[in-house]
Amino acid sequence: MTLFFGADYYPEQWPQSRWETDAKLMKEAGFNVVRLAEFAWSRLEPSDGCFDFSWLDQAVDLLTEQGLKVVLGTPSASVPPWLFHAHPDMAIVDEDGTTRTYGSRRDASPAHPAYCHYAVRIARHMAGHYAQHPHVIGWQVDNEFGDRCYSEASRRAFQVWLKNKYGTLENLNATWGSVFWSHLYTSWEHIPVPRKTTHAKHNPGLHYDYYCFQSELYTEFQQAQLEALREQVGFEHLITHNLMGFSYGNLDYFKLAAPLDFVSWDNYPSAFWREAVTANPAHIALGHSAMWGLKQQNFWVMEQQSGASGWHVMSPSPQPGQISLWAYQAIAHGADGIVFFRWRSYPKGAEQNWHGILDHHGQPGRRYHEVKKMGEQLGRLGPGIAGSLPEHQVAILHSYESRFSFQIQPDSPQFSYEAHVAAYYSALHRKNIPTALVSAPSDLTSYKLVLAPALRLVSEETVQHLGAYVRQGGVLVVTPRSGSRTMTNAIVETPLPGLLAELCGVTVEEYDALPSSMTRRLKFVGSESVVNSSLWSDVLAPTTAQILAVYDEGYVAGKPAITCNSVGQGRVIYIGAMGDGSFVQTIVDYVLSTVQVKPALKIPETPSVEVTERWQGEQQLIFVLNHGAESVTLPLEGSYLDLVSEEHLENHLTLDPYGVRILTQPPVAGLETRK
Ligand code: GAL
């Protein structure tokens, strides 16, 4: 197997006379792959039905002469002017009814039949043209699906979708509770899309269905292209889509990823819209863990940051060492492909300020030399790493259904599902416990600990599945709002946590959304330790569970806040409160003290240092990554070989600023045995 290493390249943006220089520089950097063409529709089909692949053929040939493999993007993320002009009603319409103007990308609605038709047509032509090319190895369908649309085409498609889902209007009205505010529908054509209303929000049943529908629309849009590609290339080429990590929550990525051969995503640790200088290692890792969990399978980073990011303003440039640190971090979490965005910064267009490996002038500089150094290292290490598997001991149940529901009603003005999940992930990450984000129906048997943070929409099947996991010895942690809604986004009519109540051995006697100024102290039973909660309080009434902590102030003083229920061989811990990072860390530290999980390497906890592991058969590869600008020296138990520097390490381990080590020991039977 090969570890893929390369860049996103846009030959259409440069004179042909430059292509060979680029190809040679790429080869010298140790690249073995390029992604091409995902925004080249107007060059590939300059007018309706006139296809021109000649320039791309030449670019592909020049690149492949240098030994590079090619991943081609289907170009549907950006429609050419002639197409939009012919069908202006394909425009995306916002929630407030504004029709977006052509001129950026993602301009067209996936509900529009003409857009779908033309997107599939060019995908089929491209695939037919390149099916036999020996160096084309894969396809990326479109790029970064997203943006909900509220257009006329979407409204019509939504009504058809609802008809298929509910069969009758009686059923739909009953499920949504349309009788509320007199919305009993008597015709499918009367059903609106949830654009801005005069007052409050739309019916949460309708709103939730719309979000599910929009998500499915993109999945179907992808499927149509996928089938066109498969017709031409069969399973000879691998097919993916470029996703947007954990931070994008408008598409059910589990469903989007299901038909793909592998997941790829774009990783911009210091994107200009974030706190750029302090790219947070746990947040970057969260993206990788979420993308790994979509198929519980290794992934690619199809766009890995390689320079300052920017549109109208810029992020700081990655510090020396940071580009390769972030790329190694991706590998540490299960990436088998690193493709840098972008090869060269383009002096024109909307992303003039987005920097690639080369600056606008095209001369190799600091960033090129850093990438080249990594290329040299991977030339040596890649074959040993490729295909090795990350090992996650803990899983977090990631639910797009719950995410959609919270987008409509977060319940507490301070609550964010993303932040809640991220807080639990970060607390585990701080302890270097490898954690995957998986869907509730996934096979959980290999995980020693499973967390269900705010798993709001819960089905009978999920309860059965989680029950089986716990009875066989699993430990499940459940947090507030879990089980509070049906799968159609209605509030359950039984005491919370609804369908999970029996498994948790507890009911919620009452709950309280706390104002931002308020905290509520909790006290652990049988100990003096206390911790401040905030944001939310569930006051618990145990049925079969034991009390682990009680509230220690206010009118709820003495009432249970955290409980633990023994079920079969396992346990369910219900955390009835929420809180800031230190609250979550306290909870996670407590839970970890009761389960058999451990980091891959025993070193003192150091905020900038991340440890994770991959296994190549019986051989453990321990990635130790310094996210800090200072070098770090840590005591080390045992002796290791660092594959990056080829040094033998004993007693202590020194990491350079943004330094990376990959430690291994010769496999010794019985010493490190896999689960
Ligand atoms: C990604 C996108 C790229 C490029 C990059 C920088 O999200 O896929 O095409 O736009 O961001 O903005």
Boltz pocket constraint, residues with backbone or C-beta under 6 A from the ligand:
constraints:
  - pocket:
      binder: B
      contacts: [[A, 143], [A, 144], [A, 242], [A, 266], [A, 303], [A, 310], [A, 341], [A, 351], [A, 354]]
      max_distance: 6.0
